[in-house]
Amino acid sequence: MEEGEKEVYKKNEIYNKIVKAGKRLYFIDVKLLKDKLYYLTITESVKHTNTEKDLNEFRKFRVVLFPEDFDKFTEGLNDVINFIKKELMPGFDFNKFTKSNLTIKNNEINKNKTENNIISDLNV
């Protein structure tokens, strides 16, 4: 990407949200296409170890969602998540994976660790 393209790309970014989930990071970005037409990108970034080169790499997968599909996508996603929670895993405690619960659990184990150390230990 050339220098001018980077600035256009950054200028088109309107809002960003990063979701940490285990070894994955999800980047949710709102971008401007043209004439106040906004769209959404969801990028999953997963850390992988390349044993041949002895280094960590990030693999990224992206979904682009345009405004005309927001409601259909949200409805479908909510439907599938609710099906999993209610029908397939009704007794499962989904809240045990929240960042605050993981931080509390790890602080109980070692009260001297900072939140950043805990996140590093969890490979987030």
C-alpha distance (Angstrom), angle and dihedral (degrees) to the residues before:
residue distance angle dihedral
M1 . . .
E2 3.78 . .
E3 3.80 123.2 .
G4 3.81 94.9 -103.6
E5 3.81 91.2 50.5
K6 3.81 92.0 55.4
E7 3.79 91.2 57.0
V8 3.80 92.6 48.6
Y9 3.81 89.6 48.2
K10 3.81 92.0 50.7
K11 3.79 91.9 44.7
N12 3.82 89.7 54.0
E13 3.82 92.1 54.4
I14 3.80 108.9 98.5
Y15 3.80 105.8 168.9
N16 3.80 135.1 1.9
K17 3.79 133.7 -164.7
I18 3.80 126.0 -177.1
V19 3.80 118.5 -156.4
K20 3.81 117.1 -165.5
A21 3.80 112.7 -153.6
G22 3.78 117.0 169.4
K23 3.80 109.2 -66.9
R24 3.78 91.1 -12.6
L25 3.75 133.5 84.3
Y26 3.77 121.9 -159.4
F27 3.79 118.2 -157.6
I28 3.79 112.8 -161.0
D29 3.78 111.5 -169.3
V30 3.79 133.6 -179.2
K31 3.78 112.1 -150.1
L32 3.78 136.1 -177.7
L33 3.78 116.5 -122.2
K34 3.82 101.5 178.1
D35 3.76 140.6 -51.3
K36 3.81 94.0 15.9
L37 3.80 92.4 -50.6
Y38 3.78 105.8 143.7
Y39 3.76 127.7 -166.6
L40 3.78 136.6 -177.4
T41 3.79 131.7 -125.6
I42 3.78 123.2 -165.1
T43 3.79 113.3 -164.4
E44 3.79 122.6 -172.6
S45 3.80 114.3 -156.7
V46 3.80 117.9 -168.0
K47 3.79 124.2 -173.9
H48 3.82 114.4 -128.9
T49 3.78 129.3 179.9
N50 3.79 114.8 -130.1
T51 3.80 102.2 -150.9
E52 3.81 93.5 -172.2
K53 3.80 92.9 58.3
D54 3.83 94.4 28.9
L55 3.79 94.1 -129.4
N56 3.78 141.7 105.6
E57 3.78 120.2 -104.8
F58 3.76 132.8 -172.8
R59 3.79 120.1 -134.5
K60 3.77 114.8 -156.4
F61 3.78 130.9 -158.5
R62 3.80 121.4 -174.9
V63 3.79 135.8 -160.0
V64 3.80 119.9 -168.3
L65 3.79 116.9 -154.1
F66 3.79 122.2 -168.4
P67 3.82 124.5 -153.3
E68 3.79 95.5 -106.8
D69 3.82 88.3 61.5
F70 3.84 100.1 44.2
D71 3.81 96.6 96.5
K72 3.82 94.9 42.4
F73 3.80 91.8 46.8
T74 3.82 93.5 46.8
E75 3.80 91.5 47.5
G76 3.81 92.1 48.6
L77 3.80 93.9 45.6
N78 3.81 92.9 48.2
D79 3.81 90.7 47.1
V80 3.80 93.0 52.3
I81 3.82 94.0 44.4
N82 3.82 91.9 48.6
F83 3.82 90.4 48.4
I84 3.80 90.9 53.3
K85 3.80 93.2 45.8
K86 3.81 97.7 44.1
E87 3.80 104.8 30.0
L88 3.81 107.6 25.9
M89 3.80 103.5 28.7
P90 3.82 108.1 18.5
G91 3.81 95.8 151.4
F92 3.79 96.5 43.5
D93 3.82 118.1 115.9
F94 3.80 103.4 -133.8
N95 3.81 90.9 175.6
K96 3.80 92.4 68.3
F97 3.80 88.9 78.2
T98 3.79 97.1 57.8
K99 3.79 116.5 118.0
S100 3.80 93.3 -119.6
N101 3.81 92.5 53.3
L102 3.82 92.1 48.0
T103 3.80 90.8 48.5
I104 3.81 92.4 50.1
K105 3.81 92.1 47.7
N106 3.80 92.9 50.1
N107 3.81 93.4 43.7
E108 3.79 88.4 56.5
I109 3.80 89.1 55.1
N110 3.81 95.6 47.1
K111 3.80 116.8 7.8
N112 3.82 91.8 -173.1
K113 3.80 94.6 68.1
T114 3.79 121.7 97.5
E115 3.78 122.0 -134.7
N116 3.82 90.1 -105.1
N117 3.80 90.9 55.6
I118 3.79 90.4 49.7
I119 3.79 91.9 51.5
S120 3.82 89.8 48.6
D121 3.80 90.3 50.4
L122 3.81 89.7 52.3
N123 3.82 90.0 53.1
V124 3.79 91.5 -121.0
